[in-house]
């Protein structure tokens, strides 16, 4: 097995986030569950955008946020995702490359446009995401940079991209490429609603040994195992993957590896401003720690530091120097 050229390559939705503040009444009037993610069509996206308050635009996408965070922590990263040949597509490509992340997926011609996520943030920091997948759901297996995947120590996949058939097939191909190259595969369950749609597929991936590192939050691990018993859910999944990482918001996070359980507290912050990207940045910190050869506990701590930074401001990517924050905490 050759020495990896990259630490992490991620495959995910290439999305530009449109973030606006909203109150609970607005969320209720839209008929969506607060704190959830839903997929919307073109008409719904246009209507909601017109009703939203003043917004900021920032490149997002779950896996893209993760490699953005890992790159900010000094890791060598690549990203594979589909944009269209339009203004938002140019914004996404510029932003990801400006972070030092390798990106070479050709832009798609014609309709639909580049994906966007309309995010409503309530005063308590909860984000309700309305995602128009646009071009991102048409990532074909032929667009995969096979050399990039084979050269990365870790392939990271987001569950959100499992919905459309074309990128699902692309990710299955990517798993085979990574496995054939002797690399590790990490997967995030992404969202409980995503699990409801694809539970059987996700459980099959886990049972078949396709995933080395599995990321979930508390709600997702319960949904995956269809139980309200957290310990039972963790036990049911931990034995099937090399490493299980579960975030628990203010209760911190756990990891289970080789039958041993590790726990870290949440990092203290003054106020939760916007939880967008919290799980993505936790994964960034953990994977960066693993790429550096750190312990499970230190990697969890890096995840907690990165997540705390991103929820202290609007937007899904780091603003402060998270590498310096980690250095002060862990050296």
C-alpha positions as CSV (number, residue, x, y, z in Angstrom):
1,X,0.0,0.0,0.0
2,X,1.4,3.4,-1.0
3,X,1.8,6.3,1.4
4,X,-1.3,8.5,1.2
5,X,-0.9,11.9,-0.6
6,X,-4.0,13.3,1.1
7,X,-5.4,12.9,4.6
8,X,-9.1,13.1,3.8
9,X,-11.1,13.2,0.6
10,X,-14.8,13.8,1.0
11,X,-17.8,13.3,-1.4
12,X,-20.9,15.3,-0.7
13,X,-23.5,17.8,-1.8
14,X,-21.9,21.0,-3.2
15,X,-24.2,23.6,-1.7
16,X,-24.3,27.3,-1.1
17,X,-26.0,28.1,2.2
18,X,-28.4,31.1,2.4
19,X,-28.8,31.9,6.1
20,X,-31.4,34.2,7.7
21,X,-32.7,34.7,11.2
22,X,-36.3,33.8,11.9
23,X,-38.6,33.4,14.9
24,X,-40.5,30.3,15.9
25,X,-43.7,31.7,14.5
26,X,-42.2,31.9,11.0
27,X,-40.9,28.3,11.3
28,X,-44.4,27.2,12.3
29,X,-46.1,29.1,9.5
30,X,-43.8,27.3,7.0
31,X,-45.1,24.0,8.3
32,X,-41.6,22.5,9.0
33,X,-40.2,20.9,12.1
34,X,-37.9,23.2,13.9
35,X,-34.3,22.0,13.8
36,X,-34.9,19.6,10.9
37,X,-33.7,19.2,7.4
38,X,-36.2,18.8,4.5
39,X,-35.7,18.5,0.8
40,X,-37.6,21.1,-1.3
41,X,-38.3,21.6,-5.0
42,X,-37.6,24.6,-7.2
43,X,-41.0,26.2,-6.5
44,X,-40.8,25.9,-2.8
45,X,-37.2,27.2,-2.8
46,X,-38.2,30.3,-4.8
47,X,-41.2,31.0,-2.5
48,X,-39.3,30.5,0.8
49,X,-36.4,32.6,-0.4
50,X,-38.9,35.5,-1.1
51,X,-40.3,35.2,2.4
52,X,-37.0,35.0,4.3
53,X,-35.4,38.0,5.9
54,X,-32.1,39.5,5.0
55,X,-29.7,36.6,4.4
56,X,-26.0,35.9,4.1
57,X,-24.6,33.5,1.5
58,X,-21.8,31.0,2.5
59,X,-20.5,27.9,0.8
60,X,-21.7,24.9,2.7
61,X,-22.7,21.3,2.3
62,X,-22.0,18.8,5.1
63,X,-19.0,17.0,3.8
64,X,-17.6,20.1,2.3
65,X,-17.8,21.8,5.6
66,X,-15.9,18.9,7.2
67,X,-13.0,19.1,4.8
68,X,-13.0,22.9,5.1
69,X,-12.5,22.4,8.9
70,X,-9.9,19.7,8.5
71,X,-8.0,21.9,6.1
72,X,-8.1,24.8,8.6
73,X,-6.6,22.3,11.1
74,X,-3.7,21.8,8.7
75,X,-4.8,18.6,6.9
76,X,-4.4,17.9,3.2
77,X,-7.9,17.5,1.8
78,X,-9.8,17.0,-1.4
79,X,-13.5,17.3,-2.2
80,X,-15.7,15.8,-4.9
81,X,-19.2,17.3,-5.6
82,X,-21.3,18.5,-8.4
83,X,-22.0,22.2,-9.2
84,X,-23.6,23.8,-12.2
85,X,-22.1,26.4,-14.5
86,X,-23.7,29.3,-12.8
87,X,-22.8,32.1,-10.3
88,X,-23.4,30.0,-7.1
89,X,-21.3,27.2,-8.6
90,X,-18.4,29.7,-9.1
91,X,-18.8,30.8,-5.5
92,X,-18.6,27.3,-4.2
93,X,-15.6,26.4,-6.3
94,X,-13.8,29.6,-5.4
95,X,-14.5,29.1,-1.7
96,X,-13.3,25.5,-1.4
97,X,-10.2,26.1,-3.4
98,X,-9.3,29.2,-1.4
99,X,-9.2,26.9,1.7
100,X,-6.5,24.8,0.1
101,X,-8.9,21.9,-0.6
102,X,-8.3,20.1,-4.0
103,X,-11.4,20.3,-6.1
104,X,-11.6,19.3,-9.8
105,X,-15.1,18.0,-10.4
106,X,-16.2,19.5,-13.8
107,X,-19.2,21.8,-13.5
108,X,-22.5,20.5,-15.1
109,X,-24.0,22.4,-18.0
110,X,-27.6,23.5,-18.1
111,X,-30.4,22.9,-15.6
112,X,-30.8,22.4,-12.7
113,X,-28.8,25.2,-11.0
114,X,-26.2,24.7,-8.2
115,X,-27.7,23.4,-4.9
116,X,-28.6,25.8,-2.2
117,X,-29.8,25.4,1.4
118,X,-32.1,28.0,2.8
119,X,-31.3,28.0,6.6
120,X,-33.6,29.6,9.1
121,X,-31.9,30.3,12.5
122,X,-34.1,30.9,15.5
123,X,-32.9,33.0,18.5
124,X,-31.9,29.9,20.4
125,X,-29.4,29.0,17.7
126,X,-31.4,26.1,16.2
127,X,-31.2,25.9,12.4
128,X,-34.0,24.6,10.2
129,X,-32.7,23.6,6.8
130,X,-34.6,23.7,3.6
131,X,-32.4,22.1,0.9
132,X,-32.8,22.3,-2.8
133,X,-30.3,19.8,-4.2
134,X,-30.2,21.1,-7.7
135,X,-27.1,20.0,-9.6
136,X,-25.5,18.2,-6.6
137,X,-27.9,15.2,-7.0
138,X,-26.5,14.5,-10.5
139,X,-22.9,13.6,-9.5
140,X,-22.1,10.6,-11.8
141,X,-19.6,7.9,-11.0
142,X,-17.6,9.0,-14.1
143,X,-17.0,12.4,-12.4
144,X,-15.1,10.7,-9.5
145,X,-11.4,11.5,-9.3
146,X,-10.3,7.9,-8.8
147,X,-6.6,8.8,-8.2
148,X,-7.6,11.3,-5.5
149,X,-9.8,8.8,-3.7
150,X,-7.1,6.1,-3.9
151,X,-4.5,8.5,-2.6
152,X,-6.4,9.7,0.5
153,X,-5.9,8.0,3.9
154,X,-9.6,8.5,4.7
155,X,-12.7,8.6,2.3
156,X,-15.5,10.6,4.0
157,X,-19.1,10.3,2.8
158,X,-22.2,12.1,3.8
159,X,-25.6,10.3,4.2
160,X,-27.4,13.3,2.7
161,X,-26.1,12.4,-0.7
162,X,-27.6,8.9,-0.5
163,X,-31.0,10.2,-1.6
164,X,-30.5,10.6,-5.4
165,X,-29.6,7.4,-7.3
166,X,-26.7,8.8,-9.4
167,X,-24.5,10.0,-6.5
168,X,-25.5,7.0,-4.4
169,X,-24.0,4.8,-7.1
170,X,-20.9,7.1,-7.3
171,X,-20.4,6.7,-3.5
172,X,-20.6,3.0,-3.7
173,X,-18.0,3.1,-6.5
174,X,-15.8,5.3,-4.3
175,X,-16.0,2.9,-1.4
176,X,-14.7,0.1,-3.6
177,X,-11.9,2.3,-4.9
178,X,-10.9,3.2,-1.3
179,X,-11.1,-0.4,-0.1
180,X,-9.0,-1.6,-3.1
181,X,-6.4,1.0,-2.2
182,X,-6.4,-0.2,1.5
183,X,-7.8,3.1,2.8
184,X,-10.3,3.8,5.5
185,X,-14.0,4.8,4.9
186,X,-15.8,7.2,7.2
187,X,-19.5,7.9,6.9
188,X,-21.9,10.3,8.6
189,X,-25.6,9.4,9.0
190,X,-26.4,13.1,8.5
191,X,-30.0,13.4,9.7
192,X,-32.8,11.3,11.3
193,X,-35.1,12.0,8.3
194,X,-32.3,10.7,6.0
195,X,-32.1,7.5,8.1
196,X,-35.9,7.1,7.9
197,X,-35.6,7.0,4.1
198,X,-32.4,4.8,3.9
199,X,-32.2,2.8,7.1
200,X,-31.9,-0.5,5.4
201,X,-29.1,0.7,3.1
202,X,-27.2,2.3,6.0
203,X,-27.5,-0.8,8.2
204,X,-26.4,-3.0,5.3
205,X,-23.3,-0.8,4.7
206,X,-22.5,-1.1,8.4
207,X,-23.1,-4.8,8.6
208,X,-21.1,-5.5,5.5
209,X,-18.0,-3.9,7.0
210,X,-17.9,-1.1,4.4
211,X,-17.5,1.6,7.1
212,X,-14.6,2.0,9.4
213,X,-15.6,5.3,11.2
214,X,-19.3,6.1,11.7
215,X,-20.5,9.5,12.8
216,X,-23.9,10.1,14.4
217,X,-25.6,12.4,16.8
218,X,-27.8,11.1,19.6
219,X,-31.0,11.4,17.6
220,X,-29.5,9.6,14.6
221,X,-28.1,6.6,16.5
222,X,-31.5,6.1,18.1
223,X,-33.3,6.4,14.8
224,X,-30.8,3.9,13.1
225,X,-31.6,1.3,15.7
226,X,-35.3,2.2,16.2
227,X,-35.0,2.5,19.9
228,X,-35.3,5.2,22.6
229,X,-32.5,3.5,24.7
230,X,-29.2,5.3,24.0
231,X,-27.0,2.6,25.5
232,X,-28.8,-0.1,23.5
233,X,-28.4,1.9,20.3
234,X,-24.7,2.4,20.9
235,X,-24.1,-1.2,21.7
236,X,-26.0,-2.4,18.6
237,X,-23.8,-0.4,16.3
238,X,-20.4,-0.2,18.0
239,X,-19.5,-3.8,17.4
240,X,-20.0,-3.5,13.7
241,X,-17.6,-0.6,13.0
242,X,-14.0,0.0,13.9
243,X,-14.9,3.3,15.5
244,X,-18.3,4.8,16.4
245,X,-18.5,8.5,17.2
246,X,-21.7,9.9,18.7
247,X,-22.1,13.6,19.5
248,X,-24.6,14.6,22.3
249,X,-24.8,18.4,22.0
250,X,-24.2,19.9,25.5
251,X,-23.5,16.4,26.9
252,X,-20.3,16.1,24.9
253,X,-19.4,13.2,22.8
254,X,-18.4,9.5,23.0
255,X,-16.5,7.1,20.8
256,X,-16.3,3.4,21.0
257,X,-13.3,1.5,19.5
258,X,-12.3,-2.1,20.1
259,X,-14.9,-2.4,22.8
260,X,-13.4,0.5,24.8
261,X,-15.5,3.7,25.3
262,X,-14.1,7.2,25.4
263,X,-16.0,10.3,26.5
264,X,-15.3,14.1,26.4
265,X,-17.4,17.0,27.5
266,X,-18.6,19.8,25.3
267,X,-16.3,22.8,25.1
268,X,-17.7,25.8,27.0
269,X,-18.9,28.8,24.9
270,X,-20.5,32.1,25.8
271,X,-23.6,31.6,23.6
272,X,-24.9,29.4,20.9
273,X,-25.5,31.6,17.9
274,X,-26.1,29.1,15.0
275,X,-25.7,25.3,15.2
276,X,-25.3,25.0,11.4
277,X,-22.2,22.9,10.8
278,X,-21.7,21.7,14.4
279,X,-21.6,18.0,13.4
280,X,-19.6,18.7,10.3
281,X,-16.9,20.5,12.3
282,X,-16.9,17.8,15.0
283,X,-16.1,15.3,12.3
284,X,-13.4,17.6,10.9
285,X,-11.7,17.8,14.3
286,X,-11.9,14.1,14.9
287,X,-10.7,13.0,11.5
288,X,-7.9,15.6,11.6
289,X,-6.8,14.2,15.0
290,X,-6.8,10.7,13.6
291,X,-4.8,11.8,10.6
292,X,-2.3,13.3,13.0
293,X,-2.0,10.0,14.8
294,X,-3.6,11.4,18.0
295,X,-5.5,9.3,20.6
296,X,-9.3,8.8,20.4
297,X,-9.8,11.2,23.4
298,X,-7.6,13.9,21.8
299,X,-9.4,13.5,18.5
300,X,-12.8,13.8,20.2
301,X,-11.5,16.9,22.0
302,X,-10.4,18.4,18.7
303,X,-13.9,17.7,17.4
304,X,-15.5,19.4,20.4
305,X,-13.2,22.5,20.0
306,X,-14.1,22.8,16.3
307,X,-17.8,22.4,16.9
308,X,-17.8,25.0,19.7
309,X,-16.1,27.5,17.5
310,X,-18.6,27.1,14.6
311,X,-21.7,27.3,16.7
312,X,-20.5,30.6,18.3
313,X,-21.1,32.5,15.0
314,X,-23.3,32.5,11.9
315,X,-22.2,30.2,9.1
316,X,-21.0,26.6,8.8
317,X,-17.3,27.0,8.6
318,X,-14.6,28.2,11.0
319,X,-13.9,31.9,11.5
320,X,-11.4,31.8,14.3
321,X,-8.1,30.0,14.0
322,X,-9.2,26.5,15.2
323,X,-5.7,25.1,14.7
324,X,-4.4,27.6,17.3
325,X,-7.4,26.8,19.6
326,X,-6.4,23.1,19.5
327,X,-2.7,23.9,20.1
328,X,-3.6,25.9,23.2
329,X,-5.7,23.0,24.5
330,X,-3.7,20.0,23.5
331,X,-0.4,21.2,22.3
